[in-house]
Structures are given as C-alpha cells and as structure tokens.
Amino acid sequence: MHPRRDYRRVMIEDRFLADNAALLRPPVQFYFDFSSPYSYIASEWIEAVAARHGRRVHWHAILLGATFQAAELRPPVEHPLKRDYALRDFERSARFAGLPYRLPEAFPIATQQAARVFWWLQAQAPERAVAWAHAGLRAYFTRGVALNDAAALKALLAESGIDAEAAEAAWNDPAWKAKLKAENDAAIAAGVFGAPYFIVDGEPFWGNDRQAQIERWLASGPFKGMT
C-alpha cells in the first residue's frame, strides 16, 4: 500500500508555487544609470512587464561612463549631429510613455554617489534599493535634483526616508566604492555597453525602445526562426 498523502499539504504547496511562480523563473536583469533619461523611462515599465509574465526584476545600478569607455563609445549628447535629436527624443519618449519629464539644468552628471547608495541599500533590503532608484530617477528627471551635489543628494535621501548621514558614510566608504566598481566590471563582462540594458534568459536587449520585444520574449520565448 502506498503511504497516505497529505492532500491538504500538497494543495498548500501547489498554491504557494502558483502564487510564487516568479521565484522559480530567472529574473529579468535590468541595468540602469541615474543620469540616463531612457533608464528613467524604462524603470517605470519594467516591473509591470516582468510581473505580467511571472518574473521578478534584478536591478543593477551602473555607470554609463565605465561602459562607454569599455566599448569605446561617446554619449549621444557629445556628438554635435546627434545632440539635438537625442534631447528631443528624451522628452518625446517620456511624453509617449505618459511620464512627467524635464531636462535637468546640469546634464549629464556623475552618479557614482547615488549608485553606491543603491548597492548599500540593496545589501540591506532589495526593495529599499529599488525604491531609492525610483526616487533618484524621478527627482532628477522631473525636478532637476542634482544627484551629484552632496547637499541635494542628502536632502533627497532624507525626503525618501533614508538615513542621509549613514548614506553619505556609505558612498564615501571604500567597500561600497569597490562594490560599484565590481558591478560595473560584471556588467561589462556580461556585454552591457549602454543603459537601459536588459538580459532575459541570456538574451540581451538594449534601449527603452525594446519594450515590445521584451514583452513578447517573456510571453513566448525566442522569436520564430531563432536558434
């Protein structure tokens, strides 16, 4: 005779697996820079897109300067022929997505302090790091909060419910400087050369305009004819 099965326990386990399917599937890797307008736009849709398909999102704060250097690239706004178009497209893309947007007076800016705070928070609780990413991106691209200014950054941290003094100590701590460098190096090793950059089941997607492709990939996997 077979041992009796605890069907109530099986039902609970099945319900847990159904309700937590996202825990069983690889997360979407999302690379962003606090000074990237397209990262700001993508940060507002990536969680919802992933959730629709039972996925989580693993956020990575990186520095575009490091990836540009590794790829021997320059930011679009540094190319005279591309600058006007890029600035226009930043705003157009935000309006298309229904998002508030204002080009900051100082753009682009260094974002290593904000990024180090992200990784400091991520080590404590990933959800706090994601909340900070949203707060930083929204503040910079809707209110022009200068994330590269220590006083402005600390004020935003306090406004966001984060201990500003502890955060300042973290962004000056060699350990978190090393952590950000290690994350930049890991991103470059993974092929990241810009932001936003996504990796879904090993497949790379670059740019905010890849949303439709990412959604389809999450829904049905590789496109027809791909190997």
Secondary structure, 3 states (H helix, E strand, C coil): CCCCCCHHHHHHHHHHHHHCHHHCCCCEEEEECCCCHHHHHHHCCHHHHHHHCCCCEEEEECCHHHHHHHHCCCCHHHCHHHHHHHHHHHHHHHHHCCCCCCCCCCCCCCCHHHHHHHHHHHHHCHHHHHHHHHHHHHHHHHHCCCCCCHHHHHHHHHHCCCCHHHHHHHHCCHHHHHHHHHHHHHHHHCCCCCCCEEEECCEEEECHHHHHHHHHHHHHCCCCCCC
